[in-house]
Amino acid sequence: MKAVLKSDTPQITRLFSNLEFYGNKLSHQPGSVLGSTALIAGTTVGAGILALPAVTLPSGVVPSTVLLVAVWLYALVSGLLIAEVTLNTMRLVGRPSLGLLIMVEKTLGKLGARVAGSAYLFMHYALLVAYVAQGGEILVSAVEKVLGVENLLPTWVGTTAFTLLLGGIMYLGREKFIEKLNNAFVAIVLASFLGLLLLGTTQFKTSSFFFQDWSALPAAVSVMFVALFYHNVVPTVVTQLEGDAHKIRQSIFIGSVIPLVMFLAWNAVILGSVSPDMVQGTAGGKTVFDPIQILRNDGAGEWLGVLVSIFSEFAIVTSFIGFVYGLLDFFKDLSTPYEPSKRLPLYSLILFPPMSLGALNPSIFLAALDYAGTFSISVLGGIIPALMTWKQRQEQEQSNITTQPLVPGGQVTLIVMIGVALVVIGKQVVLMWMGL
């Protein structure tokens, strides 16, 4: 049950209350800033972090650090715009718990919903392709290292085994079991990440920090979009915090700063662990070189290689689980009413296309992340939020409704948001047309 609280003061701090029945008692269940912050941070820290060193290496540590902060700021503005639209939509429809795609439809109509739905679907499939390809490669590499052999198994075996193993566990396991398993995997990710930072600092090559190529930065933007994307959970955060704008701002800001600090540290440690001649050999972004791959192959010491492999595999596993659930929810919403008998066909629809494409092209990891960032997250995290906010603000002005925007700058900010997204998309379209 939800209740709207009225206040004698002009400032309404809470839009509604989360009330639930426990036995015969009505209990208030307010969300916490800490819990919402953790949700945003946990959503952001995923397998996208693995691709960062490969796309930031050509530019160097200092330029990529500047760009990461800039992309984080763009993502922060976008997240706040979605929060603003969520708050206003809740006020209009009189109920919370609205998903991102539902809000797009209510704000931009059927056409906007179709565009957003297509971008959402493409993003999930593209990222699943990336995850099964990279996860399978790491799995095969680990098996070969344990057996003490090289090139024993074709990569498609790893891709297929990774997909069927994890997909089978998710299909056969109960939700509580999957939740506990995922929590254990997250703990492994965090522990291995801390170990990486501590061990990686002993491998620093300070000469790597002096290399700079600012012209190589544009190629890294779309992958950074993927790494810093958390916007699909913003409506959930707004609901958890009962429409309290101050708490929502606080959660989005802190929840996105934590992954930013992690990414900056990770980027510096990985790039600082490879030799300068490798960095210079990729100047201009003409050579695709993955420092993670070198480190996994003991390029900076055996223990660092082991930690990189563990962190990489389990970061992919946790992201894989989240995105499979995301597609399950998407298809369940389309097939109303949902029938349990459709569970096997749904899992097949979700898992077999990424597994097939990943097996056919095992080196698709970076390309899939690049396309997801360009054609999906630029739309879902850039264009759509700006358009929704623009339309809502215009309607509020015409109706003489006064609401406080969560992002300053008016239409100039919205134009910049749309412009940046269009430039990223345009760059990729030009590269595809030129065959690069």
N, C-alpha and C positions, 0 to 999 in steps of 0.2 A: 504494500500500500504506500502511496506517495502523498505527501501533504505539502501545500505551499505555505510558507511562513510569512507573515506580515510583520512589518517593522514600523515603529513610530518615527524612525529616522529616515531621511531622504535616501540614504545608501542602503540597498538591500544586499546583505552579505551572503545570503543563501537563497537560492531560487526555489528549492524544495527540500524535503527530508526523506532519507532512505529509512522506511519503516517496514519491519517484518514481524510476523506473528511467530512467537516461540511458545508452544502450548496454548495457554489462554491469555498470554500477555503480549502486548504490543511493544516491540523493542526498537529503539532508534539505533541504526547501524551506520554511523557516519564514516566516510572514508578518511584516511589520513594522508597528509602530505608525504610522509615517508613511504607509504605503500604505493601511492601514485608515482612518486619519483622512481621507485624501484621498478615499476612496470615499464616506464619510458626507457630507463637505462637498460633494462634487460632486453627490451625489444630492439634497441639500437645495436647493442653488442651482439653481432652475429658473424656469419661467415664472410660478410663484406670486408671485414678487417684484413682478411688474408690477401685480397687483391691489391690493397693499398700500396705495399712496397714496390710491386711490379710497375704500377703506373706513376708513382712518385719518384722512383729512382732516376729517370732521365732528367728531372729538374733539380734534384738535390734536396737536402734536408731543409734548408732555410726557405726556399720558395714554396715547397710543398706544405710547410708549416703555416705559412701565410695563407695559402689557398684553403687549407683545411679549416682554419678559423673563419674565413670568408664564407665557405659553404655551410659551416655550422650556423653562422648568423642568418644566412638565407633560409636554412631549415627551421631555425627558431622562429623567424617571422611567419613562415608558412604554418608552423604548428599553432602559433597564437591566432592566426587567421581562421584556422579550422575550429579552434576553441570558441572564437567569437561567433562564428556561424552556428556552431552547436548550441550555444547559449540562446541566441536569438530564435533559432528554430524550436527549441524546447519551450520558449515563452509563447510562441505562436500556436504550437500543436498541443501544449499543455501536458506533455509527458516526457520523461527522460528516456535513457537507453536507446538512443538513435544511433545506428551505424553510419559509417562514412558514405556508403553508396545510397542509403535511404535519404540522407540529407541532401546529397547531390540531386536526387530526383525531385525532392520537395522544393529545392531552390532553383535549379536550372531546367527542370522538366525532363521528359522522357529522353530527348536527344542527349542532354548532358549526362543522364544516367547511363545511356548506352556507351557513350565515349568513355566515361569513368569505369564502367564495368569491363569494357574491352581492355583498357589500360591495366586494370586490376588483374584480369585473367592472364594477360601477356606477362606481367611482372612475375606472377607466381610460377608460371610454367618456365619462364626464362631462368629464374633463380633456381628452380628445382633441377633444371638441366645442368646448370653450373655446379650445383652441390653434388649430384650423383656422379658427374664426370670427375670432379676433383676428389671426392670421397673415395671413389673406386680406385683412382690412381694411387692415393696414399695407402689404401688397404693392400693393394698388390705389392707396393714397395715395401711395406712392413712385413708381409709374408715372406718375400724374397730375402729380406735382411735377416729374418729369423732363421731361414733355411740355409743362409750363406751362399745364395746363388744370385745370378743376374739374368734378367730377361727370360725368366722361366715361364711366366704367364702373360698372355696378351692383355692389354688394358681393358678390353671389353668384358673380360671375366670379372675384373674388380668392380666395374660399373654395375654389372648385372647382380653380382653377389651383394654389393652394398645396398642396392635398391630392394632386392627381395628380402634380405635380412631385416632391414629396418622397417620396410613396408609390412612384412609378415608379423613382426612384433607389434606394430601399431594396429594391424587388422585383428590379430588374435587376442591382444592384451586388453584388459579393462582400462578405463580412463584413469582410475586411481593408480594403477600400476604404472602406466605411461607417465603420469605426473611425477611419481616418486623416482622413476628411472631418469626422467629429464632433469629433475633436481640434482640427482647424483652426477649427471653429465655436466651440468652447469658448475657444480663444485669442482669438478676436474678441470674445466676450462679456466676458472678463476685461479686455481692452485698452479696450473701449468703456466698461466700468464705471468703470475708473480715470479715464478721460478725463471721464466724467460727474461724478465726485466733484470733480475739480480745477476743471472749468469751472463746476459748480453752486455751488461756494462763492463765486464772484464774483457770483452772482445772488441771494444771500441777502437776504431782507427780514426783518429782525430782529423787526418787529412781528408776523409770523406766529407766532412762538414764544410770544407772550403769550396767544394764544387757547387756551382750554381748555373742553371740554364732556365731562365724565366720563360723563354719561348716554348718550352716543352710542357708548360702547365695545362693548357686547354685539354689535352688528351686525358687528364686525370679527373676532370670535373664530374663526368657521368658516374664513374665508379665511386667517387666520394658521395654523390647523391644516394647511391645504394647503401653505403656504409652508415650514413647518418639519417636513414629513413625510419621514422617511428610513428608517422602521422595516422596510421590506421587505428591506433589505440587512443588517440586524443579524445574522441567522443566518450570512450569508456572512462577516462580520467575525469572528464567533466561530470559524468554521472556519479562517479565515486565521491567526488568532492562537493556534490549537491549544488552545483552551479555557483560556487564561491569563486568569483573572478580572481581575487588576490591569491588564494591557495592554488588555483589553476595555473596562473602565471608562474608562481614559485615552483610548482612541480615540473612544469615544462622546462623552465630555465635550468634548474638544478639537475633534473633527470637527463637533459641533453648535454650538460657540461661534463658530467662524469664520464660518458663515453668519449667525449672530445679529448679529455686529458689522457685517457687510455690510448686513444688512437695516436695522439701526438707522441707519447712515450714509446709506443710500439714502432711507429714510423722512424723515430730517431734511433732506436736500438737496432732495428733491422738494417737500415741504410748505413748505420755506423759500423756494422759488423761485416760489410763487404768491402773489398779493396777498391781504391780510387780508380784503377784502370778499368774495372768493370763498369763503374758509374760513367766514366768518360766515353766508354764504348757504346753507351746507349744515348748519348746526347742527341737532342732533336727528336727523340722518340722513334727513330727509324728501326731500332732493334728491340724486339720483345724479349726482355730478360727478367726472369723471376728470381729475386734473391731468396725467397722462401724455399724454392726448389734446391738452390745451392746449399742453404743451411740444413735442409732435411737430409742432404747427401753428405753431411759432416764437413761442409766447407768451412766451418769455423769451430770445429771441435765436436766430438761424438755426443757429449751430453747436451749441448745446445741443439744439435740435430734431433736428438730424441725428444726433447721438450717441444721443439717446433712441430714435429710430427704429431705428438699427442694433442697439443693445443689446436692445431689445424683440423685434425679429424673430429675432435669432439665439438669444436665450434661449428663445423659443418653439420654434425649430427643434430645439435640442438636447433639450428636454423631449419634443417630439413623437417623436423617434427613440427615446428611452428607453421611452416608454409603448407605442409600437407593438411594440417587442421584448418588452415585458412581456406584452402580450396574445398575441403569437405563442407565447411559452413556455407561457402558460396553456392555450391551445387545443391545443397539441401534447401537453401532459400528458393532456388529455381524450381525444384521439384516438390511443390506443396500439394497435398500433405506428403511428408517424407515417410517412406516405408522401409523397415529394417531389411526386407528382402533385396533392396537396392544397394546394400552396403558393398558387396563384392564387385558389382559393376562400377560403383563409384570409385573404389580404390583402384580398380583397373584403369579407369579413365584418367585418374590422377597420376598413377605411377608409370604406366607403360610408355606413354609418349616421351617423357624426360629420359627414361632408361634407354629407349631405342636411340634417341638422338645423341645421348651421351656416349653410348657404345659405338655409334658410327663416327663420332668426332670427339675423341677423348681430350683433345686440347682446346675445347670450347669454353672452358671456365671463364677466362677474362672477357672473351667476346660476348658471352651470355650476360655477364654482369654489366658490360658496357651498353648493350642494347636495352637491358632492363632499366638502367639509369636514364638513358636518353629518351626512350619512347613511352615509358610508364611513369617513372617517378617525376620526370619533368612535368607530366600532365597532372598526376595525382597530388604532387607536392608543390607545384608551382602555379600552373595555369588555372586548374579547377578551384583551389582555395581563393585565389584572387578574384576570379569571376563571381563566385558565390558571394564573397564579401561586398564586391562592387554592387551587385544586384540588390542585396539586402539593404545596404546603406541608402541606395536610391529609393527603395520602397519605404523605408523608415522616414526619410525626409518628406516624401509625398504624403505620408500619413501623419506627419507631425509627431512621430514617436522619437523620443530622445533616449539613446542608449550610449554607453561609453565604449568606444572602440578599444580593443586590446592592443592594437598596433597603431602608432602615430604615423603621420605623413600623408594621410588622406589618399587621394587617387594617384599621387606621384609614386607612393610605395607600391601600390597595386600594379601600376604600369611597369615599374622596374621588375617586379616579380614575374610578370608575364613575359617581358622582354628577355630576361635572362634565360627562361625556359625555352623560348623560341630560338634563341641563339644556339643553345646546346643542341636542340633538335635539328636546326638548320645545318650546323657543322657536320653532324652525322650523316644527314641526307646527302650533302655535297661529297663527303668521303665515299659513301656508297656509290654515288653516281660516277665518281672518278675511278671506282674499282680499287680503292685503297683499304 
